[in-house]
Amino acid sequence: MIPLAAINQLAAVYRGRGRNEAYLEFAQEHFLDWLRLEGLFEDDAVVFKGGTAIRKFVLGNEGRFSTDLDFVVADPIYADHILERLGQRLTHEGVTFVLDKYDAAARKGTWHAETAEHGSSLPASLDFSSRPLLLPATYPERARIPGIERRFLGFEPVSPPVADLLEIVAEKLSRFRRTMLGRDVYDLARRGGAPSRGEARPGSRPCAHQGRAGCYRGGGRLGQG
């Protein structure tokens, strides 16, 4: 389950706003924990990447909120297994994951979470790439996000294999040359001048403005993965 106190603690960072985003953040953690229990992170079978990985393992709450979950799979069979289970309304620790849309050929979809206490979460995309990583996966420490801890989650925050930051940034740069997305501009700018872990940038503050990718407010940003 996802305690209300956990959602409130993270939403408080956004001055009481962003409860829907906080709810999804905790749902993401439950999904990552299910992947761990399935053994899908073993031997780098599934590797975490993208904007959400940057938030959870590099920038923490100094980064933008990211809705999307992006992974690299060693074999497409792993992506097929995950999407098939989601299509069956997978439930883990009181959180049910529902697959809303599914592109079998592209191995991507849109999902949302449901709980008895909080109803449906914001929708989010799920994407799997079978293109091999150029650099070995890494196992970084978690960046600090309020509430993402055992006493609220009921389990230790997962430490999956994560694509090397250089490769994540290179992929964003490559995409940026084809399609300019506000979220990529933000990730690249923040990573280029990111404070060290635990160090806040003077005058910065996170944002829970419920807008589309490309919308900025203050020192923080809400966006997709």
Residue frames as a rotation matrix with the C-alpha (Angstrom) as fourth column:
MET 1
0.574 0.819 0.000 0.00
0.819 -0.574 0.000 0.00
0.000 0.000 -1.000 0.00
ILE 2
-0.414 -0.641 0.646 0.97
0.580 -0.733 -0.356 3.63
0.701 0.227 0.676 -0.31
PRO 3
-0.159 0.366 -0.917 0.43
0.949 -0.199 -0.243 5.53
-0.271 -0.909 -0.316 2.97
LEU 4
0.737 0.492 0.464 -1.19
0.582 -0.810 -0.066 8.94
0.343 0.319 -0.883 2.79
ALA 5
0.773 -0.495 -0.397 1.61
0.069 -0.556 0.828 10.23
-0.631 -0.667 -0.396 5.04
ALA 6
-0.188 -0.877 0.443 4.14
0.651 0.227 0.725 9.30
-0.736 0.424 0.528 2.35
ILE 7
0.046 0.300 0.953 2.24
0.942 -0.330 0.059 11.18
0.332 0.895 -0.298 -0.35
ASN 8
0.929 0.369 -0.011 1.83
0.345 -0.857 0.382 14.18
0.132 -0.358 -0.924 1.93
GLN 9
0.424 -0.843 -0.332 5.53
0.313 -0.208 0.927 14.28
-0.850 -0.496 0.176 2.78
LEU 10
-0.477 -0.611 0.631 6.58
0.797 0.001 0.604 14.40
-0.370 0.791 0.487 -0.87
ALA 11
0.233 0.650 0.723 3.76
0.839 -0.511 0.189 16.79
0.492 0.563 -0.664 -1.81
ALA 12
0.790 0.049 -0.611 4.86
0.478 -0.674 0.563 19.12
-0.384 -0.737 -0.556 1.00
VAL 13
-0.301 -0.953 -0.037 8.09
0.627 -0.227 0.745 19.72
-0.719 0.201 0.666 -0.89
TYR 14
-0.684 0.159 0.712 5.91
0.625 -0.375 0.685 21.20
0.376 0.913 0.158 -3.62
ARG 15
-0.947 0.279 0.157 4.14
-0.320 -0.818 -0.478 23.44
-0.005 -0.503 0.864 -1.08
GLY 16
-0.420 0.813 0.403 1.20
-0.240 0.329 -0.914 21.06
-0.875 -0.480 0.057 -0.81
ARG 17
0.457 0.529 -0.715 0.69
-0.837 -0.016 -0.548 20.72
-0.301 0.848 0.435 -4.53
GLY 18
-0.221 -0.621 -0.752 1.66
-0.871 0.473 -0.134 17.77
0.439 0.625 -0.645 -6.69
ARG 19
-0.090 0.237 0.967 -0.23
-0.734 0.641 -0.225 15.10
-0.673 -0.730 0.116 -4.77
ASN 20
0.897 0.442 -0.007 -1.03
-0.319 0.636 -0.702 13.25
-0.306 0.632 0.712 -7.99
GLU 21
0.450 -0.819 -0.356 2.63
-0.541 0.067 -0.838 13.33
0.711 0.569 -0.413 -8.99
ALA 22
-0.360 -0.569 0.739 3.69
-0.932 0.197 -0.303 12.14
0.026 -0.799 -0.601 -5.54
TYR 23
0.428 0.618 0.660 1.21
-0.569 0.752 -0.334 9.26
-0.702 -0.232 0.673 -5.76
LEU 24
0.949 -0.084 -0.304 2.69
-0.231 0.470 -0.852 8.19
0.215 0.878 0.427 -9.10
GLU 25
0.049 -0.992 0.118 6.23
-0.828 -0.106 -0.550 8.46
0.558 -0.071 -0.827 -7.72
PHE 26
-0.309 -0.122 0.943 5.38
-0.811 0.552 -0.195 5.88
-0.497 -0.825 -0.269 -5.06
ALA 27
0.763 0.597 0.247 3.57
-0.337 0.694 -0.636 3.69
-0.551 0.402 0.731 -7.59
GLN 28
0.595 -0.645 -0.481 6.74
-0.575 0.076 -0.814 3.69
0.562 0.761 -0.326 -9.69
GLU 29
-0.353 -0.769 0.534 8.67
-0.926 0.206 -0.317 2.43
0.134 -0.606 -0.784 -6.67
HIS 30
0.130 0.486 0.864 6.22
-0.540 0.766 -0.349 -0.45
-0.832 -0.421 0.362 -6.24
PHE 31
0.946 0.197 -0.256 6.58
-0.316 0.407 -0.857 -1.35
-0.065 0.892 0.447 -9.89
LEU 32
0.156 -0.969 -0.190 10.37
-0.762 0.005 -0.648 -1.38
0.629 0.245 -0.738 -9.62
ASP 33
-0.372 -0.267 0.889 10.09
-0.855 0.470 -0.217 -3.61
-0.360 -0.841 -0.403 -6.56
TRP 34
0.649 0.636 0.417 7.89
-0.369 0.743 -0.559 -6.05
-0.665 0.209 0.717 -8.47
LEU 35
0.745 -0.459 -0.483 10.51
-0.465 0.161 -0.871 -6.20
0.477 0.874 -0.094 -11.24
ARG 36
-0.273 -0.879 0.391 13.09
-0.915 0.111 -0.389 -7.01
0.298 -0.464 -0.834 -8.57
LEU 37
-0.081 0.319 0.944 10.98
-0.670 0.684 -0.289 -9.82
-0.738 -0.656 0.158 -7.10
GLU 38
0.907 0.419 -0.041 10.53
-0.286 0.542 -0.791 -11.27
-0.309 0.729 0.611 -10.59
GLY 39
0.290 -0.893 0.343 14.30
0.422 0.441 0.792 -11.47
-0.859 -0.084 0.505 -10.87
LEU 40
0.788 0.149 0.597 14.28
0.615 -0.165 -0.771 -9.22
-0.016 0.975 -0.222 -13.91
PHE 41
0.836 -0.546 0.052 17.18
-0.545 -0.838 -0.033 -7.08
0.062 -0.001 -0.998 -12.72
GLU 42
0.469 -0.682 0.561 19.48
-0.075 0.602 0.795 -10.09
-0.880 -0.415 0.231 -12.35
ASP 43
-0.212 -0.697 0.685 22.36
0.710 0.371 0.599 -10.32
-0.672 0.613 0.416 -14.85
ASP 44
-0.650 -0.036 -0.759 21.23
-0.244 -0.936 0.253 -6.95
-0.720 0.349 0.600 -16.26
ALA 45
-0.565 0.535 0.628 18.27
0.791 0.568 0.227 -8.60
-0.236 0.625 -0.744 -18.02
VAL 46
0.524 0.696 0.491 16.36
0.734 -0.661 0.154 -5.33
0.432 0.280 -0.857 -17.58
VAL 47
-0.546 -0.764 -0.343 18.24
0.836 -0.525 -0.160 -2.03
-0.058 -0.374 0.926 -17.19
PHE 48
0.491 0.724 -0.485 16.66
0.735 -0.643 -0.214 1.24
-0.467 -0.251 -0.848 -16.08
LYS 49
-0.655 -0.684 0.320 17.31
0.754 -0.566 0.334 4.38
-0.048 0.460 0.886 -18.15
GLY 50
-0.055 0.670 0.740 15.77
0.678 -0.519 0.520 7.73
0.733 0.531 -0.426 -19.14
GLY 51
-0.238 0.006 0.971 14.58
-0.263 -0.963 -0.058 10.81
0.935 -0.269 0.231 -17.28
THR 52
0.791 0.566 0.234 13.03
-0.393 0.175 0.903 8.92
0.470 -0.806 0.360 -14.36
ALA 53
0.594 -0.675 -0.438 16.32
0.747 0.665 -0.012 7.09
0.299 -0.321 0.899 -13.79
ILE 54
-0.355 -0.714 0.604 18.11
0.389 -0.700 -0.599 10.46
0.850 0.023 0.526 -13.74
ARG 55
0.202 0.510 0.836 15.66
-0.574 -0.631 0.523 11.73
0.794 -0.585 0.165 -11.11
LYS 56
0.942 0.337 -0.002 15.86
-0.204 0.575 0.793 8.67
0.268 -0.746 0.610 -8.89
PHE 57
0.689 -0.712 -0.136 19.62
0.716 0.639 0.283 8.10
-0.115 -0.292 0.949 -9.09
VAL 58
-0.293 -0.835 0.466 21.28
0.848 -0.452 -0.278 11.41
0.443 0.313 0.840 -10.00
LEU 59
-0.604 0.036 0.796 19.31
-0.015 -0.999 0.034 14.59
0.797 0.009 0.604 -9.30
GLY 60
-0.701 0.410 -0.584 16.74
0.709 0.308 -0.634 13.44
-0.080 -0.858 -0.507 -6.76
ASN 61
0.275 0.917 -0.289 14.25
0.871 -0.365 -0.328 16.09
-0.407 -0.161 -0.899 -5.78
GLU 62
-0.243 -0.423 -0.873 16.43
-0.060 -0.891 0.449 18.75
-0.968 0.161 0.191 -7.43
GLY 63
-0.987 -0.117 0.112 15.39
0.090 0.173 0.981 17.26
-0.134 0.978 -0.160 -10.78
ARG 64
-0.454 0.871 -0.188 12.07
-0.859 -0.372 0.353 17.46
0.237 0.322 0.917 -12.56
PHE 65
-0.103 0.526 0.844 9.31
-0.424 0.744 -0.515 15.00
-0.900 -0.412 0.146 -11.81
SER 66
-0.658 -0.199 -0.727 9.25
-0.751 0.255 0.610 12.33
0.064 0.946 -0.317 -14.51
THR 67
0.257 0.890 0.376 6.31
-0.854 0.391 -0.342 10.07
-0.452 -0.234 0.861 -15.32
ASP 68
0.654 0.081 -0.752 7.77
-0.634 0.601 -0.487 7.68
0.413 0.795 0.445 -17.90
LEU 69
0.391 -0.566 0.726 9.57
-0.385 0.616 0.687 4.42
-0.836 -0.548 0.022 -17.20
ASP 70
0.674 -0.272 -0.687 12.18
-0.690 0.100 -0.717 3.46
0.264 0.957 -0.120 -19.79
PHE 71
0.440 -0.501 0.745 14.18
-0.335 0.678 0.654 0.24
-0.833 -0.537 0.130 -19.86
VAL 72
-0.053 -0.487 -0.872 16.67
-0.961 0.261 -0.088 -1.66
0.270 0.834 -0.482 -21.98
VAL 73
0.680 0.331 0.654 16.07
-0.518 0.848 0.110 -5.41
-0.518 -0.414 0.749 -22.17
ALA 74
-0.418 -0.895 0.157 18.68
-0.578 0.395 0.714 -8.04
-0.701 0.208 -0.682 -22.96
ASP 75
-0.946 0.240 0.219 16.01
0.325 0.687 0.651 -10.04
0.006 0.686 -0.727 -24.80
PRO 76
-0.638 0.748 0.181 12.55
-0.550 -0.608 0.572 -8.90
0.538 0.266 0.800 -25.98
ILE 77
-0.187 0.588 -0.787 11.04
0.395 0.778 0.488 -11.83
0.899 -0.220 -0.378 -24.08
TYR 78
-0.693 -0.107 -0.713 11.51
0.719 -0.183 -0.671 -9.85
-0.059 -0.977 0.204 -20.85
ALA 79
-0.901 0.403 -0.161 9.49
-0.413 -0.910 0.028 -6.92
-0.136 0.092 0.986 -22.19
ASP 80
-0.389 0.783 -0.485 6.79
-0.351 0.361 0.864 -9.29
0.852 0.507 0.135 -23.43
HIS 81
-0.390 0.194 -0.900 6.58
0.726 0.667 -0.171 -10.90
0.567 -0.720 -0.401 -19.99
ILE 82
-0.870 0.014 -0.493 6.21
0.355 -0.675 -0.646 -7.56
-0.342 -0.737 0.583 -18.20
LEU 83
-0.763 0.597 -0.247 3.58
-0.642 -0.660 0.390 -6.22
0.070 0.457 0.887 -20.60
GLU 84
-0.366 0.635 -0.681 1.65
0.003 0.732 0.681 -9.49
0.931 0.247 -0.270 -20.47
ARG 85
-0.517 0.132 -0.846 1.52
0.833 0.304 -0.462 -9.39
0.197 -0.943 -0.267 -16.67
LEU 86
-0.911 0.195 -0.364 0.45
-0.059 -0.934 -0.352 -5.75
-0.408 -0.299 0.862 -16.71
GLY 87
-0.645 0.688 -0.333 -2.33
-0.537 -0.097 0.838 -6.70
0.544 0.719 0.432 -19.11
GLN 88
-0.209 0.530 -0.822 -3.62
0.472 0.791 0.390 -9.04
0.857 -0.306 -0.415 -16.39
ARG 89
0.550 0.367 0.750 -3.93
-0.352 -0.713 0.607 -6.20
0.758 -0.597 -0.263 -13.83
LEU 90
-0.117 -0.758 -0.642 -0.85
0.510 0.509 -0.693 -7.03
0.852 -0.408 0.327 -11.82
THR 91
0.806 0.340 0.484 -1.07
-0.242 -0.557 0.794 -6.29
0.540 -0.758 -0.367 -8.07
HIS 92
-0.054 -0.870 -0.490 1.95
0.604 0.362 -0.710 -5.85
0.795 -0.334 0.506 -5.82
GLU 93
-0.763 -0.297 -0.575 1.87
0.646 -0.300 -0.702 -4.76
0.036 -0.906 0.421 -2.16
GLY 94
-0.103 0.858 -0.503 -1.65
0.664 -0.317 -0.678 -3.39
-0.741 -0.404 -0.537 -2.48
VAL 95
-0.162 -0.006 -0.987 -0.95
-0.536 -0.839 0.093 -1.45
-0.829 0.544 0.132 -5.70
THR 96
0.303 0.348 0.887 -2.60
0.548 0.698 -0.460 -2.63
-0.780 0.625 0.021 -8.93
PHE 97
-0.565 -0.550 -0.616 -0.98
-0.283 -0.572 0.770 -1.79
-0.775 0.609 0.167 -12.26
VAL 98
0.406 0.818 0.407 -3.25
0.326 0.286 -0.901 -1.47
-0.853 0.499 -0.151 -15.28
LEU 99
-0.750 -0.619 0.233 -2.09
0.397 -0.140 0.907 -1.45
-0.529 0.773 0.351 -18.89
ASP 100
0.072 0.822 -0.566 -4.20
-0.107 -0.557 -0.823 1.13
-0.992 0.120 0.047 -20.75
LYS 101
0.823 0.096 -0.560 -2.63
-0.554 -0.080 -0.829 0.97
-0.124 0.992 -0.012 -24.20
TYR 102
0.200 -0.737 0.645 -0.19
-0.075 0.645 0.761 -1.50
-0.977 -0.200 0.074 -25.72
ASP 103
0.618 -0.157 -0.770 1.81
-0.786 -0.112 -0.608 -1.46
0.009 0.981 -0.193 -28.95
ALA 104
0.839 -0.231 0.492 3.02
0.045 0.932 0.359 -5.05
-0.542 -0.279 0.793 -29.28
ALA 105
0.723 -0.571 0.387 5.38
0.577 0.193 -0.794 -4.36
0.379 0.798 0.469 -32.18
ALA 106
0.250 -0.621 0.743 7.08
-0.221 -0.783 -0.581 -1.42
0.943 -0.018 -0.333 -30.48
ARG 107
-0.011 -0.160 -0.987 6.92
0.808 0.580 -0.103 -3.03
0.589 -0.799 0.123 -27.02
LYS 108
-0.975 -0.182 0.124 5.62
0.077 -0.811 -0.580 0.08
0.206 -0.557 0.805 -25.35
GLY 109
-0.129 0.982 -0.139 2.43
0.763 0.188 0.619 1.06
0.634 -0.026 -0.773 -23.61
THR 110
-0.450 0.119 0.885 0.63
-0.475 -0.871 -0.124 3.37
0.756 -0.476 0.449 -21.22
TRP 111
-0.266 0.298 -0.917 -0.24
0.669 0.742 0.047 2.32
0.694 -0.601 -0.397 -17.68
HIS 112
-0.065 0.171 0.983 -1.67
-0.628 -0.772 0.092 3.67
0.775 -0.612 0.157 -14.46
ALA 113
-0.878 -0.239 -0.414 -1.78
0.179 0.638 -0.749 2.48
0.443 -0.732 -0.518 -10.87
GLU 114
0.136 0.945 0.299 -4.80
-0.361 -0.234 0.903 1.92
0.923 -0.231 0.309 -8.65
THR 115
-0.902 -0.265 -0.340 -5.19
0.202 0.436 -0.877 1.56
0.381 -0.860 -0.340 -4.89
ALA 116
-0.035 0.938 -0.344 -8.24
0.889 0.187 0.418 1.29
0.457 -0.291 -0.841 -2.68
GLU 117
0.011 -0.022 -1.000 -7.10
0.822 -0.569 0.021 4.33
-0.570 -0.822 0.012 -0.70
HIS 118
-0.377 -0.363 -0.852 -6.17
-0.007 -0.919 0.395 6.74
-0.926 0.155 0.343 -3.48
GLY 119
0.693 0.716 -0.084 -7.96
-0.106 -0.013 -0.994 5.60
-0.713 0.698 0.067 -6.63
SER 120
0.705 -0.379 0.600 -6.25
0.709 0.383 -0.591 5.89
-0.006 0.842 0.539 -10.02
SER 121
-0.029 -0.816 -0.578 -2.89
0.453 -0.526 0.720 7.53
-0.891 -0.241 0.384 -10.58
LEU 122
0.296 -0.041 -0.954 -1.84
-0.722 -0.663 -0.196 9.72
-0.625 0.747 -0.226 -13.45
PRO 123
0.964 -0.021 0.265 -1.21
0.183 0.777 -0.602 7.74
-0.193 0.629 0.753 -16.65
ALA 124
0.246 -0.944 -0.221 2.40
-0.659 -0.330 0.675 7.12
-0.710 -0.020 -0.704 -17.63
SER 125
0.691 -0.046 -0.722 4.24
-0.643 0.417 -0.642 5.54
0.331 0.908 0.258 -20.51
LEU 126
0.415 -0.555 0.721 6.34
-0.275 0.679 0.680 2.38
-0.867 -0.481 0.129 -20.39
ASP 127
0.776 -0.205 -0.597 8.97
-0.618 -0.051 -0.785 1.76
0.130 0.977 -0.166 -23.04
PHE 128
0.519 -0.613 0.596 11.38
0.037 0.713 0.700 -1.10
-0.854 -0.341 0.393 -23.70
SER 129
0.553 -0.452 -0.699 14.36
-0.832 -0.266 -0.486 -0.97
0.034 0.851 -0.524 -26.03
SER 130
0.890 -0.276 0.363 16.22
0.213 0.955 0.204 -4.07
-0.403 -0.105 0.909 -27.18
ARG 131
0.671 -0.721 0.175 19.14
-0.090 -0.314 -0.945 -2.06
0.736 0.618 -0.276 -28.59
PRO 132
0.420 -0.552 -0.720 22.21
0.857 0.502 0.115 -3.18
0.298 -0.666 0.684 -26.61
LEU 133
0.944 -0.174 -0.279 23.83
0.006 -0.840 0.542 -0.64
-0.329 -0.514 -0.792 -24.33
LEU 134
0.634 -0.772 0.056 27.20
-0.053 -0.116 -0.992 0.69
0.772 0.625 -0.114 -25.45
LEU 135
-0.390 -0.735 0.555 28.49
-0.632 -0.225 -0.742 1.03
0.670 -0.640 -0.377 -21.90
PRO 136
-0.655 0.134 -0.744 28.19
0.469 0.843 -0.261 -1.41
0.592 -0.520 -0.616 -18.97
ALA 137
0.463 0.865 0.196 25.24
0.220 -0.326 0.919 -0.87
0.859 -0.382 -0.342 -16.67
THR 138
-0.632 -0.641 0.436 25.95
-0.219 -0.392 -0.894 0.85
0.744 -0.660 0.107 -13.36
TYR 139
0.118 0.640 -0.759 24.65
0.765 0.429 0.480 0.39
0.633 -0.638 -0.439 -9.81
PRO 140
-0.559 -0.380 0.737 24.51
-0.013 -0.885 -0.466 3.93
0.829 -0.270 0.490 -8.37
GLU 141
-0.806 0.306 -0.508 23.23
0.546 0.050 -0.836 4.94
-0.230 -0.951 -0.207 -4.96
ARG 142
0.163 0.954 0.251 19.79
0.968 -0.204 0.146 6.46
0.190 0.219 -0.957 -4.67
ALA 143
-0.748 -0.214 0.629 19.41
0.154 -0.977 -0.149 10.22
0.646 -0.014 0.763 -4.89
ARG 144
-0.853 0.397 -0.338 17.33
0.359 -0.024 -0.933 11.76
-0.379 -0.917 -0.122 -2.10
ILE 145
-0.530 0.812 0.244 13.58
-0.143 -0.370 0.918 12.05
0.836 0.451 0.312 -2.68
PRO 146
-0.692 0.247 0.678 11.46
-0.721 -0.190 -0.667 12.71
-0.036 -0.950 0.309 0.45
GLY 147
0.261 0.871 0.416 9.42
-0.860 0.406 -0.310 9.68
-0.439 -0.277 0.855 1.49
ILE 148
0.637 -0.095 -0.765 11.23
-0.476 0.731 -0.488 7.19
0.606 0.675 0.421 -0.71
GLU 149
-0.555 -0.751 0.359 12.39
-0.752 0.268 -0.603 5.04
0.356 -0.604 -0.713 2.17
ARG 150
-0.799 0.140 -0.585 11.56
0.155 0.988 0.024 1.72
0.581 -0.071 -0.811 3.81
ARG 151
-0.849 0.468 -0.247 9.30
0.270 -0.017 -0.963 3.10
-0.454 -0.884 -0.112 6.55
PHE 152
-0.216 0.799 -0.562 6.89
-0.678 -0.537 -0.502 4.45
-0.702 0.273 0.657 3.92
LEU 153
-0.241 0.075 -0.967 7.36
-0.911 0.327 0.253 1.91
0.335 0.942 -0.010 1.15
GLY 154
0.716 0.410 0.566 7.40
-0.605 0.768 0.209 -1.22
-0.349 -0.491 0.798 3.29
PHE 155
0.726 -0.584 0.362 10.53
0.656 0.746 -0.113 -2.34
-0.204 0.320 0.925 1.44
GLU 156
-0.096 -0.844 -0.528 13.97
0.323 -0.528 0.785 -0.96
-0.941 -0.095 0.324 0.68
PRO 157
0.597 0.241 -0.765 14.05
-0.562 -0.556 -0.613 1.30
-0.573 0.796 -0.196 -2.40
VAL 158
0.807 -0.215 0.550 15.18
0.434 0.847 -0.307 -0.86
-0.400 0.486 0.777 -5.28
SER 159
0.154 -0.829 -0.538 18.69
-0.560 -0.522 0.643 -0.52
-0.814 0.202 -0.544 -6.71
PRO 160
0.824 0.221 0.522 18.35
0.256 0.677 -0.690 -1.87
-0.506 0.702 0.501 -10.25
PRO 161
-0.337 -0.875 0.347 21.04
0.798 -0.070 0.599 -1.79
-0.500 0.479 0.721 -12.92
VAL 162
0.643 0.488 -0.591 20.99
0.180 -0.845 -0.503 1.69
-0.745 0.217 -0.631 -14.45
ALA 163
0.644 -0.403 0.650 22.32
0.711 0.000 -0.704 2.74
0.283 0.915 0.286 -17.84
ASP 164
-0.353 -0.859 -0.370 25.53
0.910 -0.408 0.080 4.73
-0.219 -0.309 0.925 -17.59
LEU 165
0.304 0.505 -0.808 24.72
0.391 -0.840 -0.377 8.42
-0.869 -0.201 -0.452 -17.22
LEU 166
-0.560 -0.581 -0.591 26.91
-0.328 -0.500 0.802 9.25
-0.761 0.643 0.089 -20.21
GLU 167
-0.928 0.230 0.294 24.80
0.373 0.553 0.745 6.96
0.009 0.800 -0.599 -22.36
ILE 168
0.024 0.971 -0.236 21.53
0.918 -0.114 -0.379 8.36
-0.395 -0.208 -0.895 -21.07
VAL 169
0.145 -0.043 -0.988 22.72
-0.011 -0.999 0.041 11.90
-0.989 0.005 -0.146 -21.83
ALA 170
-0.841 -0.510 -0.183 24.03
-0.207 -0.010 0.978 10.85
-0.500 0.860 -0.097 -25.25
GLU 171
-0.603 0.698 0.387 20.65
0.797 0.548 0.254 9.34
-0.035 0.461 -0.887 -26.08
LYS 172
0.335 0.732 -0.593 18.89
0.666 -0.629 -0.401 12.53
-0.667 -0.261 -0.698 -25.05
LEU 173
-0.236 -0.508 -0.828 21.30
-0.283 -0.779 0.559 14.58
-0.929 0.367 0.040 -27.18
SER 174
-0.957 -0.109 0.269 20.66
0.193 0.453 0.870 12.32
-0.217 0.885 -0.413 -30.15
ARG 175
-0.161 0.978 0.135 16.90
0.982 0.172 -0.078 12.67
-0.099 0.120 -0.988 -29.73
PHE 176
0.183 0.191 -0.964 17.26
0.355 -0.927 -0.116 16.40
-0.917 -0.322 -0.238 -29.17
ARG 177
-0.752 -0.533 -0.387 18.79
-0.178 -0.400 0.899 16.78
-0.634 0.745 0.206 -32.63
ARG 178
-0.832 0.500 0.240 15.71
0.482 0.436 0.760 15.14
0.275 0.748 -0.604 -34.16
THR 179
0.224 0.957 0.182 12.97
0.492 -0.273 0.827 16.49
0.841 -0.096 -0.532 -31.90
MET 180
-0.735 -0.491 0.468 13.38
-0.089 -0.615 -0.784 19.33
0.673 -0.617 0.408 -29.43
LEU 181
0.307 0.806 -0.505 11.60
0.512 0.308 0.802 18.38
0.802 -0.505 -0.318 -26.21
GLY 182
0.403 -0.088 0.911 11.47
-0.553 -0.816 0.166 20.65
0.729 -0.571 -0.378 -23.18
ARG 183
0.961 0.000 0.278 12.07
-0.237 0.523 0.819 17.75
-0.145 -0.852 0.503 -20.82
ASP 184
0.585 -0.801 0.127 15.34
0.796 0.536 -0.281 16.87
0.158 0.266 0.951 -22.60
VAL 185
0.164 -0.486 0.858 16.50
0.080 -0.861 -0.503 20.49
0.983 0.152 -0.102 -22.48
TYR 186
0.645 0.160 0.747 15.84
-0.668 -0.356 0.653 20.51
0.371 -0.921 -0.123 -18.75
ASP 187
0.956 -0.278 0.095 17.57
0.194 0.839 0.508 17.17
-0.221 -0.467 0.856 -18.06
LEU 188
0.379 -0.858 0.347 20.62
0.792 0.107 -0.601 18.16
0.479 0.503 0.720 -20.07
ALA 189
0.177 -0.281 0.943 20.86
-0.194 -0.950 -0.246 21.59
0.965 -0.139 -0.223 -18.47
ARG 190
0.785 0.180 0.593 20.40
-0.602 -0.005 0.799 20.25
0.147 -0.984 0.105 -14.94
ARG 191
0.864 -0.503 0.037 22.90
0.481 0.844 0.236 17.44
-0.150 -0.186 0.971 -15.44
GLY 192
0.299 -0.789 0.537 25.43
0.556 -0.314 -0.770 19.86
0.776 0.529 0.345 -16.87
GLY 193
-0.400 -0.431 0.809 25.28
-0.346 -0.746 -0.569 22.00
0.849 -0.508 0.149 -13.74
ALA 194
0.557 0.698 -0.450 23.88
0.115 0.471 0.874 19.59
0.823 -0.539 0.182 -11.20
PRO 195
0.233 -0.456 0.859 24.85
-0.924 -0.380 0.049 20.18
0.304 -0.805 -0.510 -7.57
SER 196
-0.744 -0.494 -0.449 26.55
-0.299 0.848 -0.438 17.35
0.598 -0.192 -0.778 -5.76
ARG 197
-0.057 0.798 -0.600 24.24
0.430 0.562 0.706 15.05
0.901 -0.217 -0.375 -3.84
GLY 198
0.144 0.223 -0.964 22.75
0.990 -0.043 0.137 16.75
-0.011 -0.974 -0.226 -0.83
GLU 199
-0.727 -0.437 -0.529 23.70
0.429 -0.891 0.147 20.21
-0.535 -0.120 0.836 -2.05
ALA 200
0.361 0.921 0.146 20.79
0.780 -0.212 -0.588 22.47
-0.511 0.326 -0.795 -2.98
ARG 201
-0.438 -0.431 0.789 21.20
0.804 -0.580 0.130 25.05
0.401 0.691 0.601 -5.70
PRO 202
-0.771 0.136 -0.622 20.68
0.339 -0.738 -0.583 28.53
-0.539 -0.660 0.523 -4.21
GLY 203
-0.562 0.627 -0.540 17.25
-0.658 -0.734 -0.168 29.85
-0.502 0.261 0.825 -4.98
SER 204
-0.729 0.305 -0.612 16.02
-0.383 0.560 0.735 26.62
0.567 0.770 -0.291 -6.52
ARG 205
-0.455 0.621 0.638 12.79
-0.604 0.311 -0.734 24.93
-0.654 -0.719 0.233 -5.60
PRO 206
-0.900 0.167 0.404 10.94
0.360 0.806 0.470 21.91
-0.247 0.569 -0.785 -7.03
CYS 207
-0.655 0.680 -0.330 7.76
-0.742 -0.661 0.111 22.41
-0.143 0.317 0.937 -8.99
ALA 208
-0.694 0.514 0.504 4.48
0.379 0.856 -0.350 20.55
-0.612 -0.052 -0.789 -9.08
HIS 209
-0.334 0.569 -0.751 2.89
-0.718 -0.670 -0.188 22.68
-0.610 0.477 0.633 -11.75
GLN 210
-0.110 0.361 0.926 0.53
0.279 0.905 -0.320 20.31
-0.954 0.223 -0.200 -13.54
GLY 211
0.419 0.159 -0.894 1.49
-0.712 -0.553 -0.432 21.19
-0.563 0.818 -0.118 -17.09
ARG 212
0.997 -0.071 0.040 2.89
0.078 0.711 -0.699 19.50
0.021 0.699 0.714 -20.13
ALA 213
0.235 -0.970 0.054 6.51
0.864 0.234 0.446 18.73
-0.446 -0.058 0.893 -20.90
GLY 214
-0.296 -0.422 0.857 8.29
0.773 -0.633 -0.044 21.97
0.561 0.650 0.513 -21.60
CYS 215
0.589 0.566 0.577 6.61
0.083 -0.753 0.653 23.94
0.804 -0.337 -0.491 -18.82
TYR 216
-0.445 -0.820 -0.360 8.92
0.592 0.032 -0.805 25.50
0.672 -0.571 0.471 -16.24
ARG 217
0.692 0.538 0.481 8.18
0.002 -0.667 0.745 27.14
0.722 -0.515 -0.463 -12.94
GLY 218
0.812 -0.418 0.407 10.74
-0.549 -0.309 0.777 28.45
-0.199 -0.854 -0.480 -10.49
GLY 219
-0.178 -0.984 0.001 13.72
-0.960 0.174 0.218 26.20
-0.214 0.038 -0.976 -9.91
GLY 220
-0.578 -0.007 0.816 11.90
-0.117 0.990 -0.074 22.94
-0.808 -0.138 -0.573 -10.53
ARG 221
-0.522 0.281 -0.805 10.00
-0.851 -0.113 0.512 21.24
0.053 0.953 0.299 -13.30
LEU 222
0.050 0.588 0.807 7.26
-0.288 0.782 -0.553 18.75
-0.956 -0.205 0.208 -13.95
GLY 223
-0.083 -0.098 -0.992 7.64
-0.994 -0.065 0.090 16.59
-0.074 0.993 -0.092 -17.01
GLN 224
0.932 0.362 -0.021 7.69
-0.361 0.918 -0.167 13.17
-0.041 0.163 0.986 -18.55
GLY 225
0.601 -0.703 0.379 10.51
0.166 0.574 0.802 10.66
-0.782 -0.419 0.462 -18.77
